[in-house]
Amino acid sequence: MAHSIDEPVSATGGDGLVRVRLDLGYDGTDFFGWASQPGRRTVQATLVEALSTILRAPVRVTVAGRTDTGVHAVGQVAHLDLPVRLWQEHQAKLVRRLAGVLPPDVRVFAAVAAAADFDARFAASWRRYGYRIWDGEGGPNPLRRHDTVAWRRPLDATAMSAAARLLVGEHDFAAFCRARAGSSTIRGLQELTVRRDGQLLELEVQADAFCHSMVRSLVGALAAVGEGLRPVSWPASLLQWDRRCDQITVAPARGLTLLEVGYPPDAELAERVNRTRAFRGRVEPAG
């Protein structure tokens, strides 16, 4: 199996290379997250092995957001650089051939030549995640058991929505993140919504990037409000903390799905990459 690291192999896709964008999804149930780990089944290692088998060449893949163990994706984005001749040979049949080689819990939906300045990780303007909770007595639909969490107590979606609105904006989310040395926990939370459809609650959150465990911590804090254990103001009050809050219960991974990653127009990609790289010297994106 070819080895890979989650970094670009070239800055621009030049020097006879084509930058290829991959749009993919996966059921994270049986994966130890995205990033390759010795002796463990990961999405990255599985994808790299399939690509290397088809292309008969080692590849290196960069992803928009490295998801944790058990987290799913329907809108993940990655890129790799291929020699022009190799891309021309495989472009028309790459998606079809990947479908034949990849296991059924990973699928590449599209593989297209991207702009030279495209970077799946550093060019991303925002990432959107969804979280599904079923708070009815009977439990979730068995066909959705892998991506829906059964909650033991009824949740007040109206109170959760009110608490969510107070968190939107640029803040230091240290209370909601697992600390990483040298990494900033300041994030621009662009959207956080809670919607009820019968016994199903669907939460969606969008930000420029997320620090480690941030989304599931936000869900856990809002759920505490929904259960009536905390007031509506409690999650926002934690924005004053400069460290992880151990009073927050991190919601289970299986309810979380990466829905979409947004990018600026091609003409603005280089500026976005440069700006993000400068900031990423202090922060680390993570699902």
BALOBA-1460 file (C-alpha; in Angstrom, 3 decimals):
// residues 287
<rec num="1" residu="m" x="0.000" y="0.000" z="0.000"/>
<rec num="2" residu="a" x="1.274" y="3.484" z="-0.845"/>
<rec num="3" residu="h" x="1.771" y="5.807" z="2.085"/>
<rec num="4" residu="s" x="0.332" y="9.303" z="2.206"/>
<rec num="5" residu="i" x="0.441" y="12.438" z="4.274"/>
<rec num="6" residu="d" x="-2.299" y="15.031" z="4.430"/>
<rec num="7" residu="e" x="-0.337" y="17.831" z="2.786"/>
<rec num="8" residu="p" x="-0.127" y="19.125" z="-0.792"/>
<rec num="9" residu="v" x="2.542" y="17.628" z="-3.012"/>
<rec num="10" residu="s" x="2.861" y="20.860" z="-4.988"/>
<rec num="11" residu="a" x="1.736" y="24.409" z="-4.397"/>
<rec num="12" residu="t" x="0.095" y="25.114" z="-7.719"/>
<rec num="13" residu="g" x="-0.232" y="21.936" z="-9.726"/>
<rec num="14" residu="g" x="2.471" y="23.219" z="-12.097"/>
<rec num="15" residu="d" x="5.587" y="21.455" z="-13.378"/>
<rec num="16" residu="g" x="3.555" y="19.191" z="-15.667"/>
<rec num="17" residu="l" x="1.006" y="18.338" z="-12.969"/>
<rec num="18" residu="v" x="-2.772" y="18.592" z="-12.932"/>
<rec num="19" residu="r" x="-4.520" y="19.387" z="-9.662"/>
<rec num="20" residu="v" x="-7.469" y="17.019" z="-9.347"/>
<rec num="21" residu="r" x="-10.429" y="17.700" z="-7.060"/>
<rec num="22" residu="l" x="-12.230" y="14.728" z="-5.520"/>
<rec num="23" residu="d" x="-15.722" y="14.993" z="-4.046"/>
<rec num="24" residu="l" x="-16.463" y="12.057" z="-1.776"/>
<rec num="25" residu="g" x="-18.570" y="10.639" z="1.005"/>
<rec num="26" residu="y" x="-18.250" y="7.868" z="3.544"/>
<rec num="27" residu="d" x="-19.981" y="6.058" z="6.373"/>
<rec num="28" residu="g" x="-17.560" y="6.619" z="9.230"/>
<rec num="29" residu="t" x="-18.901" y="3.795" z="11.418"/>
<rec num="30" residu="d" x="-16.072" y="1.342" z="10.764"/>
<rec num="31" residu="f" x="-13.270" y="3.875" z="10.256"/>
<rec num="32" residu="f" x="-10.836" y="5.299" z="12.790"/>
<rec num="33" residu="g" x="-11.374" y="8.734" z="11.268"/>
<rec num="34" residu="w" x="-9.847" y="10.257" z="8.158"/>
<rec num="35" residu="a" x="-6.105" y="10.396" z="8.857"/>
<rec num="36" residu="s" x="-3.875" y="7.400" z="8.180"/>
<rec num="37" residu="q" x="-2.804" y="5.524" z="11.328"/>
<rec num="38" residu="p" x="-0.600" y="2.429" z="11.487"/>
<rec num="39" residu="g" x="-2.621" y="-0.740" z="11.922"/>
<rec num="40" residu="r" x="-6.004" y="1.002" z="11.741"/>
<rec num="41" residu="r" x="-8.600" y="1.301" z="9.008"/>
<rec num="42" residu="t" x="-8.964" y="4.953" z="7.980"/>
<rec num="43" residu="v" x="-10.651" y="6.765" z="5.110"/>
<rec num="44" residu="q" x="-7.415" y="8.335" z="3.903"/>
<rec num="45" residu="a" x="-5.506" y="5.053" z="3.771"/>
<rec num="46" residu="t" x="-8.414" y="3.313" z="2.033"/>
<rec num="47" residu="l" x="-8.718" y="6.047" z="-0.600"/>
<rec num="48" residu="v" x="-4.971" y="6.272" z="-1.207"/>
<rec num="49" residu="e" x="-4.714" y="2.508" z="-1.632"/>
<rec num="50" residu="a" x="-7.537" y="2.507" z="-4.204"/>
<rec num="51" residu="l" x="-6.053" y="5.435" z="-6.139"/>
<rec num="52" residu="s" x="-2.579" y="3.925" z="-6.118"/>
<rec num="53" residu="t" x="-3.940" y="0.598" z="-7.361"/>
<rec num="54" residu="i" x="-5.783" y="2.196" z="-10.273"/>
<rec num="55" residu="l" x="-3.107" y="4.725" z="-11.227"/>
<rec num="56" residu="r" x="-0.234" y="2.304" z="-10.582"/>
<rec num="57" residu="a" x="1.627" y="5.161" z="-8.904"/>
<rec num="58" residu="p" x="1.983" y="6.536" z="-5.345"/>
<rec num="59" residu="v" x="-0.316" y="9.453" z="-4.522"/>
<rec num="60" residu="r" x="-0.608" y="12.047" z="-1.772"/>
<rec num="61" residu="v" x="-4.018" y="13.398" z="-0.848"/>
<rec num="62" residu="t" x="-4.984" y="16.639" z="0.912"/>
<rec num="63" residu="v" x="-8.429" y="16.826" z="2.518"/>
<rec num="64" residu="a" x="-10.681" y="19.744" z="3.455"/>
<rec num="65" residu="g" x="-11.277" y="18.531" z="7.010"/>
<rec num="66" residu="r" x="-9.902" y="15.552" z="8.908"/>
<rec num="67" residu="t" x="-12.940" y="13.911" z="10.485"/>
<rec num="68" residu="d" x="-12.723" y="11.933" z="13.737"/>
<rec num="69" residu="t" x="-13.441" y="8.273" z="14.420"/>
<rec num="70" residu="g" x="-17.061" y="7.421" z="13.603"/>
<rec num="71" residu="v" x="-17.866" y="10.728" z="11.862"/>
<rec num="72" residu="h" x="-19.500" y="10.552" z="8.426"/>
<rec num="73" residu="a" x="-19.287" y="12.716" z="5.301"/>
<rec num="74" residu="v" x="-21.452" y="13.343" z="2.253"/>
<rec num="75" residu="g" x="-19.638" y="16.492" z="1.093"/>
<rec num="76" residu="q" x="-15.964" y="15.879" z="1.798"/>
<rec num="77" residu="v" x="-13.431" y="17.381" z="-0.627"/>
<rec num="78" residu="a" x="-9.845" y="16.333" z="-1.307"/>
<rec num="79" residu="h" x="-7.208" y="17.034" z="-3.935"/>
<rec num="80" residu="l" x="-4.163" y="15.367" z="-5.404"/>
<rec num="81" residu="d" x="-1.638" y="16.265" z="-8.105"/>
<rec num="82" residu="l" x="-1.125" y="13.946" z="-11.074"/>
<rec num="83" residu="p" x="1.200" y="14.101" z="-14.085"/>
<rec num="84" residu="v" x="-0.687" y="15.424" z="-17.109"/>
<rec num="85" residu="r" x="-0.343" y="12.197" z="-19.095"/>
<rec num="86" residu="l" x="-1.539" y="10.077" z="-16.179"/>
<rec num="87" residu="w" x="-4.586" y="12.291" z="-15.687"/>
<rec num="88" residu="q" x="-5.413" y="12.239" z="-19.394"/>
<rec num="89" residu="e" x="-5.222" y="8.453" z="-19.367"/>
<rec num="90" residu="h" x="-7.558" y="7.984" z="-16.399"/>
<rec num="91" residu="q" x="-9.847" y="11.016" z="-16.147"/>
<rec num="92" residu="a" x="-12.781" y="9.615" z="-18.122"/>
<rec num="93" residu="k" x="-12.979" y="6.400" z="-16.112"/>
<rec num="94" residu="l" x="-11.495" y="7.237" z="-12.720"/>
<rec num="95" residu="v" x="-14.782" y="7.580" z="-10.799"/>
<rec num="96" residu="r" x="-16.163" y="4.360" z="-12.288"/>
<rec num="97" residu="r" x="-12.984" y="2.446" z="-11.544"/>
<rec num="98" residu="l" x="-12.848" y="3.773" z="-7.988"/>
<rec num="99" residu="a" x="-16.388" y="2.491" z="-7.449"/>
<rec num="100" residu="g" x="-15.148" y="-0.956" z="-8.376"/>
<rec num="101" residu="v" x="-12.126" y="-0.864" z="-6.072"/>
<rec num="102" residu="l" x="-13.319" y="1.049" z="-3.003"/>
<rec num="103" residu="p" x="-15.310" y="-0.692" z="-0.237"/>
<rec num="104" residu="p" x="-19.031" y="0.151" z="-0.107"/>
<rec num="105" residu="d" x="-18.658" y="2.582" z="2.812"/>
<rec num="106" residu="v" x="-16.561" y="5.027" z="0.730"/>
<rec num="107" residu="r" x="-17.574" y="6.620" z="-2.561"/>
<rec num="108" residu="v" x="-15.955" y="9.211" z="-4.811"/>
<rec num="109" residu="f" x="-18.740" y="11.152" z="-6.535"/>
<rec num="110" residu="a" x="-16.621" y="13.274" z="-8.865"/>
<rec num="111" residu="a" x="-13.011" y="13.708" z="-9.981"/>
<rec num="112" residu="v" x="-12.308" y="16.846" z="-12.019"/>
<rec num="113" residu="a" x="-9.364" y="19.008" z="-12.983"/>
<rec num="114" residu="a" x="-9.330" y="22.038" z="-10.698"/>
<rec num="115" residu="a" x="-7.752" y="25.454" z="-10.942"/>
<rec num="116" residu="a" x="-4.011" y="25.484" z="-10.271"/>
<rec num="117" residu="d" x="-4.548" y="27.484" z="-7.061"/>
<rec num="118" residu="f" x="-7.229" y="25.172" z="-5.697"/>
<rec num="119" residu="d" x="-6.373" y="23.642" z="-2.330"/>
<rec num="120" residu="a" x="-8.970" y="21.447" z="-0.647"/>
<rec num="121" residu="r" x="-7.786" y="22.432" z="2.814"/>
<rec num="122" residu="f" x="-6.443" y="25.962" z="2.664"/>
<rec num="123" residu="a" x="-8.787" y="27.381" z="0.015"/>
<rec num="124" residu="a" x="-11.942" y="26.420" z="1.917"/>
<rec num="125" residu="s" x="-14.091" y="29.398" z="2.960"/>
<rec num="126" residu="w" x="-16.357" y="27.385" z="5.225"/>
<rec num="127" residu="r" x="-17.329" y="23.893" z="6.337"/>
<rec num="128" residu="r" x="-20.856" y="22.782" z="7.193"/>
<rec num="129" residu="y" x="-21.716" y="19.889" z="9.505"/>
<rec num="130" residu="g" x="-25.037" y="18.303" z="10.422"/>
<rec num="131" residu="y" x="-25.999" y="16.415" z="13.576"/>
<rec num="132" residu="r" x="-29.065" y="14.159" z="13.926"/>
<rec num="133" residu="i" x="-30.794" y="13.386" z="17.246"/>
<rec num="134" residu="w" x="-33.897" y="11.255" z="17.805"/>
<rec num="135" residu="d" x="-35.546" y="11.926" z="21.162"/>
<rec num="136" residu="g" x="-38.631" y="9.729" z="20.761"/>
<rec num="137" residu="e" x="-39.212" y="6.677" z="22.935"/>
<rec num="138" residu="g" x="-39.061" y="4.118" z="20.123"/>
<rec num="139" residu="g" x="-35.624" y="5.049" z="18.829"/>
<rec num="140" residu="p" x="-34.537" y="6.180" z="15.344"/>
<rec num="141" residu="n" x="-35.361" y="4.619" z="11.998"/>
<rec num="142" residu="p" x="-33.231" y="1.449" z="11.745"/>
<rec num="143" residu="l" x="-32.068" y="2.537" z="8.283"/>
<rec num="144" residu="r" x="-30.589" y="5.697" z="9.861"/>
<rec num="145" residu="r" x="-29.097" y="4.019" z="12.931"/>
<rec num="146" residu="h" x="-25.519" y="4.787" z="11.868"/>
<rec num="147" residu="d" x="-26.004" y="8.563" z="11.585"/>
<rec num="148" residu="t" x="-28.689" y="9.309" z="14.175"/>
<rec num="149" residu="v" x="-28.212" y="9.364" z="17.953"/>
<rec num="150" residu="a" x="-31.007" y="8.215" z="20.252"/>
<rec num="151" residu="w" x="-31.405" y="10.682" z="23.141"/>
<rec num="152" residu="r" x="-32.774" y="9.387" z="26.429"/>
<rec num="153" residu="r" x="-34.698" y="12.512" z="27.385"/>
<rec num="154" residu="p" x="-37.021" y="14.797" z="25.398"/>
<rec num="155" residu="l" x="-35.315" y="17.966" z="24.148"/>
<rec num="156" residu="d" x="-36.707" y="21.491" z="23.965"/>
<rec num="157" residu="a" x="-35.729" y="22.555" z="20.444"/>
<rec num="158" residu="t" x="-36.948" y="26.126" z="21.000"/>
<rec num="159" residu="a" x="-34.618" y="26.626" z="23.966"/>
<rec num="160" residu="m" x="-31.756" y="25.027" z="22.054"/>
<rec num="161" residu="s" x="-32.339" y="27.384" z="19.120"/>
<rec num="162" residu="a" x="-32.280" y="30.403" z="21.421"/>
<rec num="163" residu="a" x="-29.005" y="29.240" z="22.971"/>
<rec num="164" residu="a" x="-27.527" y="28.532" z="19.531"/>
<rec num="165" residu="r" x="-28.170" y="32.089" z="18.314"/>
<rec num="166" residu="l" x="-26.058" y="33.487" z="21.148"/>
<rec num="167" residu="l" x="-23.025" y="31.521" z="19.943"/>
<rec num="168" residu="v" x="-22.935" y="32.825" z="16.363"/>
<rec num="169" residu="g" x="-20.049" y="35.161" z="15.534"/>
<rec num="170" residu="e" x="-16.286" y="35.220" z="15.946"/>
<rec num="171" residu="h" x="-15.362" y="34.043" z="19.425"/>
<rec num="172" residu="d" x="-12.757" y="32.098" z="21.343"/>
<rec num="173" residu="f" x="-14.257" y="28.605" z="21.566"/>
<rec num="174" residu="a" x="-11.604" y="27.264" z="23.963"/>
<rec num="175" residu="a" x="-14.303" y="25.857" z="26.261"/>
<rec num="176" residu="f" x="-15.592" y="23.711" z="23.391"/>
<rec num="177" residu="c" x="-12.248" y="22.447" z="22.037"/>
<rec num="178" residu="r" x="-9.675" y="19.873" z="22.990"/>
<rec num="179" residu="a" x="-6.465" y="21.796" z="23.462"/>
<rec num="180" residu="r" x="-3.645" y="21.501" z="20.946"/>
<rec num="181" residu="a" x="-0.338" y="23.144" z="21.712"/>
<rec num="182" residu="g" x="0.277" y="26.286" z="19.691"/>
<rec num="183" residu="s" x="-3.218" y="26.286" z="18.121"/>
<rec num="184" residu="s" x="-5.696" y="29.132" z="18.348"/>
<rec num="185" residu="t" x="-9.269" y="28.373" z="19.361"/>
<rec num="186" residu="i" x="-10.744" y="31.516" z="17.809"/>
<rec num="187" residu="r" x="-13.318" y="30.616" z="15.178"/>
<rec num="188" residu="g" x="-15.891" y="32.431" z="13.082"/>
<rec num="189" residu="l" x="-19.166" y="30.588" z="13.684"/>
<rec num="190" residu="q" x="-21.317" y="31.643" z="10.737"/>
<rec num="191" residu="e" x="-24.441" y="29.632" z="11.417"/>
<rec num="192" residu="l" x="-25.870" y="27.326" z="14.086"/>
<rec num="193" residu="t" x="-29.464" y="26.141" z="13.730"/>
<rec num="194" residu="v" x="-31.725" y="23.610" z="15.432"/>
<rec num="195" residu="r" x="-34.795" y="22.256" z="13.616"/>
<rec num="196" residu="r" x="-37.363" y="19.734" z="14.802"/>
<rec num="197" residu="d" x="-39.217" y="17.374" z="12.437"/>
<rec num="198" residu="g" x="-41.430" y="15.201" z="14.602"/>
<rec num="199" residu="q" x="-39.131" y="13.300" z="16.953"/>
<rec num="200" residu="l" x="-36.040" y="14.153" z="14.931"/>
<rec num="201" residu="l" x="-33.814" y="17.136" z="15.727"/>
<rec num="202" residu="e" x="-31.397" y="18.269" z="13.037"/>
<rec num="203" residu="l" x="-28.615" y="20.671" z="13.956"/>
<rec num="204" residu="e" x="-26.490" y="22.396" z="11.320"/>
<rec num="205" residu="v" x="-23.351" y="24.375" z="12.018"/>
<rec num="206" residu="q" x="-21.151" y="26.316" z="9.623"/>
<rec num="207" residu="a" x="-17.812" y="28.000" z="10.338"/>
<rec num="208" residu="d" x="-14.600" y="28.972" z="8.601"/>
<rec num="209" residu="a" x="-12.980" y="26.022" z="10.408"/>
<rec num="210" residu="f" x="-13.493" y="23.929" z="13.526"/>
<rec num="211" residu="c" x="-11.083" y="22.964" z="16.272"/>
<rec num="212" residu="h" x="-10.921" y="19.432" z="17.634"/>
<rec num="213" residu="s" x="-14.261" y="18.147" z="19.074"/>
<rec num="214" residu="m" x="-15.843" y="21.607" z="18.694"/>
<rec num="215" residu="v" x="-19.010" y="20.578" z="16.834"/>
<rec num="216" residu="r" x="-19.868" y="17.685" z="19.137"/>
<rec num="217" residu="s" x="-19.157" y="19.889" z="22.167"/>
<rec num="218" residu="l" x="-21.534" y="22.529" z="20.833"/>
<rec num="219" residu="v" x="-24.191" y="19.840" z="20.378"/>
<rec num="220" residu="g" x="-23.593" y="18.555" z="23.906"/>
<rec num="221" residu="a" x="-23.908" y="22.025" z="25.415"/>
<rec num="222" residu="l" x="-27.119" y="22.747" z="23.505"/>
<rec num="223" residu="a" x="-28.535" y="19.357" z="24.516"/>
<rec num="224" residu="a" x="-27.965" y="20.257" z="28.174"/>
<rec num="225" residu="v" x="-30.143" y="23.323" z="27.567"/>
<rec num="226" residu="g" x="-32.703" y="21.193" z="25.724"/>
<rec num="227" residu="e" x="-32.956" y="18.812" z="28.678"/>
<rec num="228" residu="g" x="-33.543" y="21.729" z="31.051"/>
<rec num="229" residu="l" x="-30.287" y="21.095" z="32.921"/>
<rec num="230" residu="r" x="-28.811" y="24.477" z="31.946"/>
<rec num="231" residu="p" x="-30.274" y="27.915" z="31.153"/>
<rec num="232" residu="v" x="-30.348" y="29.276" z="27.609"/>
<rec num="233" residu="s" x="-27.487" y="31.641" z="28.442"/>
<rec num="234" residu="w" x="-25.133" y="28.888" z="29.629"/>
<rec num="235" residu="p" x="-23.387" y="27.856" z="26.365"/>
<rec num="236" residu="a" x="-22.611" y="31.479" z="25.457"/>
<rec num="237" residu="s" x="-21.330" y="32.156" z="28.969"/>
<rec num="238" residu="l" x="-18.600" y="29.576" z="28.345"/>
<rec num="239" residu="l" x="-17.089" y="31.796" z="25.641"/>
<rec num="240" residu="q" x="-15.339" y="33.624" z="28.478"/>
<rec num="241" residu="w" x="-13.351" y="30.504" z="29.361"/>
<rec num="242" residu="d" x="-9.751" y="30.172" z="28.219"/>
<rec num="243" residu="r" x="-9.636" y="26.382" z="28.592"/>
<rec num="244" residu="r" x="-11.693" y="23.286" z="27.894"/>
<rec num="245" residu="c" x="-14.885" y="23.116" z="29.999"/>
<rec num="246" residu="d" x="-15.223" y="19.658" z="31.541"/>
<rec num="247" residu="q" x="-18.902" y="20.333" z="32.280"/>
<rec num="248" residu="i" x="-19.707" y="19.875" z="28.577"/>
<rec num="249" residu="t" x="-20.659" y="16.379" z="27.475"/>
<rec num="250" residu="v" x="-19.267" y="15.660" z="24.008"/>
<rec num="251" residu="a" x="-22.061" y="14.224" z="21.851"/>
<rec num="252" residu="p" x="-21.473" y="10.799" z="20.224"/>
<rec num="253" residu="a" x="-19.565" y="10.789" z="16.937"/>
<rec num="254" residu="r" x="-22.078" y="8.783" z="14.909"/>
<rec num="255" residu="g" x="-24.602" y="11.630" z="14.766"/>
<rec num="256" residu="l" x="-22.145" y="13.948" z="12.991"/>
<rec num="257" residu="t" x="-21.831" y="14.312" z="9.221"/>
<rec num="258" residu="l" x="-19.720" y="16.690" z="7.123"/>
<rec num="259" residu="l" x="-22.308" y="18.062" z="4.711"/>
<rec num="260" residu="e" x="-20.477" y="20.532" z="2.507"/>
<rec num="261" residu="v" x="-17.297" y="22.553" z="2.037"/>
<rec num="262" residu="g" x="-17.428" y="25.982" z="0.382"/>
<rec num="263" residu="y" x="-14.797" y="27.627" z="-1.811"/>
<rec num="264" residu="p" x="-14.422" y="31.086" z="-3.371"/>
<rec num="265" residu="p" x="-14.379" y="31.686" z="-7.153"/>
<rec num="266" residu="d" x="-11.224" y="30.529" z="-8.952"/>
<rec num="267" residu="a" x="-9.921" y="34.099" z="-9.256"/>
<rec num="268" residu="e" x="-9.915" y="34.418" z="-5.449"/>
<rec num="269" residu="l" x="-8.377" y="31.028" z="-4.589"/>
<rec num="270" residu="a" x="-4.750" y="32.194" z="-4.313"/>
<rec num="271" residu="e" x="-5.671" y="35.042" z="-1.964"/>
<rec num="272" residu="r" x="-7.748" y="32.693" z="0.183"/>
<rec num="273" residu="v" x="-4.950" y="30.107" z="0.378"/>
<rec num="274" residu="n" x="-2.379" y="32.730" z="1.403"/>
<rec num="275" residu="r" x="-4.651" y="34.206" z="4.041"/>
<rec num="276" residu="t" x="-5.574" y="30.809" z="5.471"/>
<rec num="277" residu="r" x="-1.977" y="29.565" z="5.527"/>
<rec num="278" residu="a" x="-0.945" y="32.641" z="7.495"/>
<rec num="279" residu="f" x="-3.724" y="32.049" z="10.005"/>
<rec num="280" residu="r" x="-3.250" y="28.256" z="10.079"/>
<rec num="281" residu="g" x="0.181" y="28.851" z="11.478"/>
<rec num="282" residu="r" x="-1.780" y="29.304" z="14.691"/>
<rec num="283" residu="v" x="-4.831" y="27.082" z="14.158"/>
<rec num="284" residu="e" x="-5.546" y="23.572" z="13.012"/>
<rec num="285" residu="p" x="-8.809" y="22.721" z="11.191"/>
<rec num="286" residu="a" x="-10.648" y="19.652" z="12.383"/>
<rec num="287" residu="g" x="-14.108" y="18.218" z="12.256"/>
